[in-house]
C-alpha cells in the first residue's frame, strides 16, 4: 500500500519527537546519576536507542491497526484504542527485554529492573505517540480517490467509493454502482494493486468495495460474498478465507 504524504509527515514528526524525548531523558539521567558508581552512560544510550529504533516499525504498524479499527469498529474505536495501546506497550516491553537480554545486558528474559525503568518513563512517551497516532487516524481527512471510466463513448471521472463491485470481462472491467454500470479497458490484476485496501479481490473475476460487504454465505461446497445491495458474488477457492 502506498503511504500518503500526510502519513509520511506524521511518521517523520513521531521519529523527531522520539529523538528529542530520549535525548532529554539521556541528559536527565546523566545529570542525576553521573556521580553514582553503578551508572554507565553507555547502558542508557543502548536502552534509549532500542526505544527509538524498535518503536519506529511499531508506530507504523500501530497506524495500520488503528485504521483497521476505525473502519471496522467505529463506535467502539476509542475503547479499542486504549486496550490495544496497553497491549502494544506490554508487547514492546517483552520484545525489547528479549533483545537487550540477547545483547548481554540482562541475566533473564524478563528483568524487573528494566520493567521499572521502561514503565517508569519510556512507556509514557510511547503512549503519547500511540494516542497521537489515534487522533491522527481519527481526524485526518482521507484522500478522495477517483477513476476514469466510460459510459458508452462518454468519458466520466467517478468517485471510487460509489463503486460496489468490479467484474473482469475479457480485456475490460465493468464497474457496478447502486444504479448503473461503467466500463474501462484494464486488467483486474493491475487495478487491484491500486485499489487495495479499500477494495479486496475475492475471485479472478471480481473485486468488491470493502465498505459494501454485508456477509458471507455457504451453499454446499461454494462460498459467496453478499453485498449490502443483496448481490451475491462467488469467492474463488484461491482467495479464501476473505478477511473484511
TIMI-449123 format. One line per field, with one value per residue (C-alpha): residue number from 1; chain; x, y, z. Coordinates in steps of 0.1 Angstrom, whole numbers, plus 5000, padded with zeros to 4 digits. Example, Ala and Ser with C-alpha at 12.3 -4.5 7.8 and 13.67 -1.06 7.14 Angstrom:
BEGIN
n (1_2)
chain (A_A)
x (5123_5137)
y (4955_4989)
z (5078_5071)
//
This chain:
BEGIN
n (1_2_3_4_5_6_7_8_9_10_11_12_13_14_15_16_17_18_19_20_21_22_23_24_25_26_27_28_29_30_31_32_33_34_35_36_37_38_39_40_41_42_43_44_45_46_47_48_49_50_51_52_53_54_55_56_57_58_59_60_61_62_63_64_65_66_67_68_69_70_71_72_73_74_75_76_77_78_79_80_81_82_83_84_85_86_87_88_89_90_91_92_93_94_95_96_97_98_99_100_101_102_103_104_105_106_107_108_109_110_111_112_113_114_115_116_117_118_119_120_121_122_123_124_125_126_127_128_129_130_131_132_133_134_135_136_137_138_139_140_141_142_143_144_145_146_147_148_149_150_151_152_153_154_155_156_157_158_159_160_161_162_163_164_165_166_167_168_169_170_171_172_173_174_175_176_177_178_179_180_181_182_183_184_185_186_187_188_189_190_191_192_193_194_195_196_197_198_199_200_201_202_203_204_205_206_207_208_209_210_211_212_213_214_215_216_217_218_219_220_221_222_223_224_225_226_227_228_229_230_231_232_233_234_235_236_237_238_239_240_241_242_243_244)
chain (A_A_A_A_A_A_A_A_A_A_A_A_A_A_A_A_A_A_A_A_A_A_A_A_A_A_A_A_A_A_A_A_A_A_A_A_A_A_A_A_A_A_A_A_A_A_A_A_A_A_A_A_A_A_A_A_A_A_A_A_A_A_A_A_A_A_A_A_A_A_A_A_A_A_A_A_A_A_A_A_A_A_A_A_A_A_A_A_A_A_A_A_A_A_A_A_A_A_A_A_A_A_A_A_A_A_A_A_A_A_A_A_A_A_A_A_A_A_A_A_A_A_A_A_A_A_A_A_A_A_A_A_A_A_A_A_A_A_A_A_A_A_A_A_A_A_A_A_A_A_A_A_A_A_A_A_A_A_A_A_A_A_A_A_A_A_A_A_A_A_A_A_A_A_A_A_A_A_A_A_A_A_A_A_A_A_A_A_A_A_A_A_A_A_A_A_A_A_A_A_A_A_A_A_A_A_A_A_A_A_A_A_A_A_A_A_A_A_A_A_A_A_A_A_A_A_A_A_A_A_A_A_A_A_A_A_A_A_A_A_A_A_A_A)
x (5000_5013_5019_5002_5022_5003_5011_5048_5048_5033_5060_5087_5073_5069_5105_5116_5096_5112_5147_5140_5123_5150_5178_5163_5160_5196_5207_5185_5199_5234_5229_5211_5232_5266_5281_5267_5294_5270_5258_5270_5261_5265_5239_5215_5224_5217_5184_5173_5185_5164_5134_5138_5148_5125_5095_5097_5081_5058_5043_5038_5020_5000_4987_4977_4959_4941_4929_4915_4898_4883_4869_4856_4846_4839_4815_4840_4871_4885_4879_4897_4925_4931_4931_4954_4977_4982_4988_5014_5033_5033_5045_5071_5085_5087_5104_5129_5136_5145_5167_5186_5190_5204_5229_5241_5225_5202_5206_5169_5144_5122_5141_5123_5147_5142_5104_5106_5128_5106_5072_5085_5091_5097_5063_5047_5065_5054_5018_5018_5028_5002_4974_4988_4985_4949_4940_4958_4938_4905_4906_4929_4910_4913_4921_4891_4900_4886_4888_4882_4855_4833_4795_4792_4816_4812_4843_4835_4856_4839_4845_4856_4836_4804_4816_4801_4820_4841_4839_4866_4852_4878_4901_4876_4864_4828_4822_4789_4773_4740_4721_4744_4774_4805_4834_4871_4898_4923_4934_4920_4953_4969_4939_4938_4972_4960_4927_4938_4929_4896_4888_4895_4900_4876_4878_4899_4870_4857_4868_4845_4843_4851_4825_4797_4802_4774_4781_4794_4773_4779_4760_4772_4809_4807_4811_4796_4801_4769_4769_4745_4726_4719_4742_4759_4794_4812_4845_4873_4890_4924_4911_4897_4894_4881_4891_4868)
y (5000_5034_5057_5091_5123_5133_5099_5103_5136_5121_5094_5120_5141_5110_5100_5135_5135_5102_5115_5148_5130_5104_5129_5149_5116_5108_5143_5140_5106_5118_5149_5128_5097_5107_5106_5071_5044_5019_5044_5039_5064_5037_5015_5044_5051_5014_5014_5046_5035_5004_5025_5047_5023_4995_5018_5031_5000_4997_5032_5023_4991_5009_5034_5004_4987_5019_5025_4989_4995_5028_5011_4980_4993_5030_5030_5014_5030_5047_5018_4995_5021_5022_4984_4980_5007_4987_4956_4974_4987_4953_4936_4963_4957_4919_4922_4949_4929_4899_4920_4935_4901_4887_4916_4905_4933_4911_4877_4869_4873_4893_4918_4935_4965_4971_4969_4997_5016_5012_5017_5045_5069_5055_5038_5072_5086_5057_5060_5097_5087_5059_5082_5109_5083_5075_5112_5114_5084_5096_5132_5131_5136_5106_5114_5111_5085_5087_5067_5074_5051_5051_5051_5043_5068_5093_5096_5100_5107_5088_5086_5051_5049_5048_5015_4984_4958_4953_4924_4914_4906_4899_4929_4951_4958_4965_4989_4985_5012_5012_5022_5020_5003_5016_5002_5006_4988_4975_4943_4935_4924_4957_4977_4956_4969_5005_5000_4980_4980_4998_4971_4934_4906_4877_4859_4860_4880_4900_4928_4943_4975_4966_4990_4973_4938_4925_4888_4856_4826_4789_4769_4733_4735_4770_4802_4836_4872_4891_4929_4953_4956_4919_4910_4876_4870_4837_4836_4818_4789_4805_4837_4820_4830_4865_4890_4920)
z (5000_4991_5021_5018_5022_5054_5068_5059_5077_5108_5109_5105_5133_5155_5150_5157_5189_5199_5194_5213_5242_5246_5242_5271_5290_5285_5296_5327_5336_5331_5354_5380_5382_5369_5404_5411_5408_5392_5365_5329_5302_5276_5291_5290_5253_5244_5263_5245_5211_5214_5225_5194_5167_5177_5181_5145_5129_5159_5153_5116_5124_5151_5125_5103_5132_5142_5106_5106_5140_5127_5096_5113_5148_5146_5176_5199_5184_5215_5238_5214_5210_5248_5250_5220_5234_5266_5246_5224_5254_5271_5239_5233_5268_5262_5228_5239_5270_5249_5226_5255_5271_5239_5239_5273_5294_5315_5331_5325_5296_5319_5340_5369_5370_5333_5338_5364_5340_5309_5326_5348_5319_5284_5282_5288_5258_5237_5249_5239_5204_5202_5213_5189_5161_5172_5169_5135_5122_5136_5123_5092_5060_5036_5000_4977_4951_4916_4884_4848_4832_4802_4797_4760_4744_4772_4795_4832_4863_4891_4928_4937_4968_4946_4931_4948_4928_4897_4873_4847_4813_4786_4783_4800_4835_4845_4874_4891_4913_4931_4899_4870_4854_4836_4816_4814_4794_4820_4837_4871_4885_4878_4891_4923_4934_4931_4950_4980_5008_5001_4976_4980_4954_4960_4927_4895_4880_4910_4933_4959_4979_5014_5028_5008_5022_5043_5050_5036_5028_5020_4995_4997_4987_4973_4993_4984_4994_5000_4994_5012_4979_4981_4952_4957_4943_4943_4963_4944_4961_4959_4976_5007_5035_5029_5056_5057)
//
